[in-house]
């Protein structure tokens, strides 16, 4: 899809995107700092409100309102706050409380492991088969270039389960399951990672499934189920947004040879061809952590998320200028496109990812 680009085109694309990044990053200031602090205050207010409502969780209206409020708080914390803070988007503020080196999110995945598997591996090797573990999360075939096996026949079911328990899938991500299966993983490192995951799970379960339910006294079980429901809602939402940013329609995957001698311009183009946006309003973008601007996020992972919507028209104009795909669509379109791939590639065969997927 980009065979028409010349070496000069790639160089010019890199120059233009570097200039765009410099323009935005040099203009960061109090408006941006106020934004993230305001989001954090509101998220914490929502969490406190949700927890307070669940003190009366035996009452159906309180259970519904408390669960919904807590789920929204968890989504905001994971998507717009945790994910983006740990990307280093707010490190320029030099606030130790809002910094990639100190933030630990409300999720069973340890922050340090996530930063390695996501910030380094995924964002460096985006959609490169054999290097980016996010391509199918180790259990799904989402492109015909991936080898098929009979186990893939059940992958629609796997995907449903992954959505419900997504935080656990993310927690296991840095273990590099493929290396464990092949017997090439460092056993000591794997055991230490598993211990860290176990500690984080105990912390999260202790908070959501013991401490807060105990605070509600005789309503222990109803509060526990409310907290579990809020976690599942958060997991399903995060899974949907992330999958819709990487797998719908004709988003490309790449062979490892693509990395040989890859220039910065080629890296930028790979990010654009391997990502997809989701259209929506301001509240929707906020609830996605601005990952609805997945293309802009992959170009500039450490740019504050509140600026992605601002630069999106300029990135799209650059794509149009050089005839580079700019994948975007409504949430329903991207969800449908993603599920069509999961269902289609549960079966053998399929067209290359750069071509239009076969009808299901």
N, C-alpha and C positions, 0 to 999 in steps of 0.2 A: 504493500500500500504506500510505500515511500520510496520505491525504486527510482522515481524520477528525480529525487534530490541529489544534487551534486555536493562535492566536498565544500565548495564555496557556500552553498546554501546552508549546510550544517554549521559552518563557521559563523555565518551571519545570524542564524537563529540563536546560536549561543550568545553572540554579542548583544542581540536585542533583549534576550531574556535576562542576561546578566545586568544589563542597564535597568531593566524594570525592577529587578530585585533590589539593586542599589538605591534606586529612587524611593522605593517603599521603606526599606529598612533604615535609611538615613532620616526618614521623616517620622519615625516612631516617637511617641511622646506621651504626654499626660492623658490625652484622649484615649489612647490604647490601654494605658495602665488603669485608668478609671473603668474601662470596659470590663477587664478580667476581674477586677476587685468587686465590681457590681454583680457580675455573674456568680462569683463565689458566695457573696453575701446572700443572694437570692436562693441559691442552691441549698445553702445551710439552713435558711429559713424554711424552705420547703421540707427538708428532712426533719427538722424539729417539729414542724406542723404535722407531718405524716406520723411521726412517732407518737406525738401527743394524742392524735385521733385514735390511734390503735390501743391506747390505754383503755378505751371503751370498745374494743374490737368485738365483743360479744353482740353488740348492736349492729345489725346489717348495714345501716347507713354509714356508721363510723368505720366499719371494716372496708366498705367500698371506697369511701373518701380517703381513708388513711392509706390503703394499699395503692390507690391511684397517685396520691401525692408523693408517697415514698418512691414509687416507680419512676416518676418524673425526676425526682431528686437524684436517683441513682443514674438515670440516663444522662442528666446534665453533668454529674460528677465524672462519669466514665468518658463521655464523648467530648464535650466542649472544654472541660477542665482537665481531667487526668491525662487523657491522650495527648492533648496539646501542650500542657505544661511539661510532660515527660519528653516531648519532642524538643524541648528547649526554646519554645516559641516566646517565652516570657523571661528567659534568663537575662536579657538586656536590662531588665528592671533592677537586677541585683537585690531582689527581695528574697531572703533565704526561705521564706514561707511559701513562695510561689516560684520554685526553682526545680529544674530537672534532676538535680542531684539529691533533693530532699523529699520530693513528693512521693507518697505511697497511696495508691488509689484504692477505692472501695471495690475490690475485685480479688479473686483467689490467685490471680497470676502475680508473682512477685515482680515489683517494678524493675529491678535490675535485669532479670531474665527477659522481660518484655522489651526493654530498651535495646537489648542485643538482637533478639529475633526480629523485632519490628523495625526499629530505627536504622540498624545497620544492615541486617540481612535482607529484609523485604525491600527497603527503600533503595538499597544499592543494586539489588539484582531483580528488580520488579518484573514479575511474570516470565522470568527465565527458568525454563524447565531444568530441574536438577539442582537449582541454586536457591530459588525462592520457594520456601516451604508454604507460603500462603496460596500457592496454586493448588487448590483442592484440599488444603489442610491435611495432606497425607492420606486421606480416605476417599476423596472424590475425584472422578475423572471429569474435568471441565473443558478439555480440548482433545481433539483427535490425535494430536501428537503424543499424548500420554498413552502408555501401553494399557490395553484393556485386559481385564481378568474377570472371571465369573463373579467374583465378589462385588464388582461394580453394579451388578444387576439390582442390588438392593440399595443403591446409593440415594434414591429419593427418601427412603426411610432414614438412612444415616444422616442426611442433611436436616431432616426434621428434628432428630435427636440432638444434632450438633447445635441447631438454633436454640433449643430449649436449655442446653447446658453449655452455651458458648464460652463462658468464662473459664470452664475447665479445659475445653479444647485449646484456648489461648494459653492457659497455664502450662499445658504439656508441649507447647510449640517449640520452646527452646531446647527440649530434650533431643531433638533431631532423631525422631523415631526411625527414619530410614537407616541411619548409622547403627542404631541399636539392633535392628533386624539383621543388618549385614555383619554384625559383630565387630565393627570398627570404632565404636564409641569408646571413649575413655571411661572405664567403669567407675573410678573414683569421682570424676567430675559429674557423671550421671547421678551417682548416689547423693552427692552434695546438692545438686539441683532438686532432686526429689525431696530431700530433707527441707529445703527452703520452701518448696511448694506445700509440703505438709504443714510447716509452721504457719504459712499464710492462710491455708484452709482452716486450721484450728482457730486462728484469729478471727476470720470472717464468720465461721460457724458460731464461735463463742459470742460474737456480737449480735448476729441476726437470729440465731436459733436457741440462744440460752439467756444472755443478759437482758435484752429488751423484752422477750416473752416473760421472763421472771418479774420484770418491773410491772407487768400488767396483772400480776397476781393470779386470780382464778381464771383469767382469760388467756392463760399461757398458750393453749393450743390454737386458739383463733388468731392470736398475734403471730405465732410461729408460722401458721399457714399464710398469713398476710405477707410476712417478710419473704417467705419462699416464693409466693406469687409475684411480688415486686421484683425479685431477682430474675425470675423467668421472663417477665415482661421486658426487663432491661436487656437480658440476653438475646431474646428474639429480635428486639429492635436493633441492637448493635450488629447482630449477624446479618440482618436484612440490609442495613445501610452499607456495611463493609462489602458484602457480596455484590450488591448492586453497583459498587464503585470499581469492581475488578473483573466481573465475569459476564456482564450482559452483552447481547448482540454480537457485534463483530470486534469487540475488544481483543487484542492480539496476545498470544504468548510467543515466546522466542526460544530458539535453540541456543545452547551455551556458546556456540561458535560466534554468536552475535557480539559477545563481550571482547573478542580478540581485537585489540587495538582500538577499542571504542573511544571516540572523542567526546568532549563535553556536549557538543551539539547533537551527536548521535544518542547520548544518554538522555538529553532533554526530549528528543523525539520519541525514544522508547517509553518514557514516562507518559507522554501524551497518547501514544497508541495503545498503551497497556492500562489505561484508566478510563473511567466514565463518570460523568456528572449526573445529578438528579435535579430537576427544576423544582422550584417551590418558593414560598414566601419567607419572610424574615424569621418567623417563629419556627418553621420547618428547618431552615438552615441551622438555627441555634440548636435545635434538638438533635440534629445529626452531628453536632460538633463541627459544623461547616465542612464535614466530609462529603456533603452533597456537592462540594467543589473539589472533588477528588483529583481532577487533573491539575488544578492549581496547587493543591496540597502536595502532589507528587513532584511537581517542579520545584517547589520551595517548602520543604517539610518544616523548617524552623521559622517560617514567616508567621506572625500572629494571625490566627484564624479569622479574626474580624476583618482582615484586609482581603480575603480571598474573593468575596463578592465584588469588591472594588476593581480588582485586576482581571476578573474573568472575561469581560468584554474585550480587553486588550489581548489576552491570550487567544481568545477565539479569532480575533482579527488576524493575528499572526498565523494561526493555523490556516485560515482561509487564504492568506497571502501566499503561502507555500504549498497549498493543497495537501495539508496534513490533516488526518481525521480528527474531529473534535466530537467525541461521543457524548451525547447528552439526551435526556428524555425525562418524562414524568416518572414518578415512583412506580406507577402501575406498569408502564412500559419496561422499566428496568427489572422489576421483579419478574415479569412474564419472561423476558429475555434470559434471565439467569436460570429460572426453573426449566425453560425449554432446553437449555444446554445440559442441565443436570439429568433430565429425563432422557434426552437424546444420547448422551455419551455414557449412559448406563449400559447401552448396547454397543457392540463392536462397530468399528468403522467411523465414518464422518469425514466431512470436508476439512481442509486446513483452516485454522482459526482466522486467517486473514480474509477468507471468503465468507459469504453470507451463510449462516448455519442452515442446515437442512430443516425442512418443515417436520414438525412432530405430529 
